[in-house]
Amino acid sequence: MDKLRAMVTGIHGYVPEYRLTNKELESLVDTNDEWIMTRTGIKERRILKGENQGTSVLGIEAVKGLLEKTGTDPLDVELIICATVTPDMPFPATANIIADKVGAKNSFSFDIGAACSGFLYALQLGAQFIQAGTHKKVIIVGADKMSSIVDYQDRTTCILFGDGAGAVLLEPTTESLGIVDAILKADGSGESFLHMKAGGSRRPATQETVANREHFAYQEGTSVFKFAVTNMADVSAEVMERNKLTGDDVAWLVPHQANKRIIDATANRMGVGPEKVMMNIERYGNTTAATIPLCLWEYESQLKKGDNLILAAFGGGFTWGAIYLKWALDPK
Ligand code: UT7
């Protein structure tokens, strides 16, 4: 039997309406547009406002749009994996809530948490179900409501993050398209540099943890930056070498959007010019698990069947990785 591969047969994204601009942040913390732009490349981020609005709200919109766009009957979906670090609740899984609300009644579903690399981890995991021949329609959602864990009194983190979601449909093919190769890595010793101090089993919520503002993302930015620059570039170069690709062979770099400087360093190392780098950090900031699918969604009209894409990420954990994806769709 011909080898099965998992190809992306649809992509959709969703960002909430509200724009949190650098100007507005200037009224919350001691910062300014010039500092934020030169250090990060971010101009504004989208924020999901309103009571009882969790990450599932973002994921549902992305998946609904994906089903419509691809003409997929929700009852045919067999698996939904949601990558998120901001689930609606610790349990049940946000993927279960999304599956229920989009009518994917025949699907099983679960969440995975790999922070900014979550979408890559989930994509490779979903692809394995397709490649094994056991599943034919798998949805991968990257969704995060980062505004729910951002401390808007901490100028070193509140300028970075935004809310959003993106989703892809994976289906089998025997052509040389889809996910060709993946290198995923993790190093748990990175915990101290990027984590949330309380709210888990080690330090459950108490009045003290709330008073100490421990339920927010904590980051030692400069240390994370150093690890990110090296590891994201290394792993991208590694996946290219392993597949005998040069910068000229790569049609697009699809990088996690954490900092424009990290993205530029990765592209440089790969020998890929800026015109081939997907970038929307200026408008959305860092949406954690959603950055890569949001990029694919926005650049979809420029992608051609057979294009070589390198998806690359680095984030909390530490987690990082790169996926070599051959685009399977022609522009509509
Ligand atoms: O996606 C998950 C993985 N995360 C990342 O990849 C993020 C990696 N880190 C970064 O992107 C960068 O480290 C940051 C953008 C977070 C910070 O940039 P930096 O160049 O590392 O700045 P810094 O933290 O070293 O701060 C430089 C100065 C400090 O002042 P002093 O000590 O030099 O007087 C900060 O206090 O800038 C100050 N600063 C600010 N000033 C204005 C820090 N935050 C701000 C701010 N506005 N928002």
Boltz pocket constraint, residues with backbone or C-beta under 6 A from the ligand:
constraints:
  - pocket:
      binder: B
      contacts: [[A, 30], [A, 31], [A, 32], [A, 35], [A, 36], [A, 39], [A, 40], [A, 116], [A, 155], [A, 156], [A, 159], [A, 220], [A, 221], [A, 222], [A, 223], [A, 224], [A, 225], [A, 228], [A, 257], [A, 258], [A, 259], [A, 262], [A, 286], [A, 314], [A, 315], [A, 316]]
      max_distance: 6.0
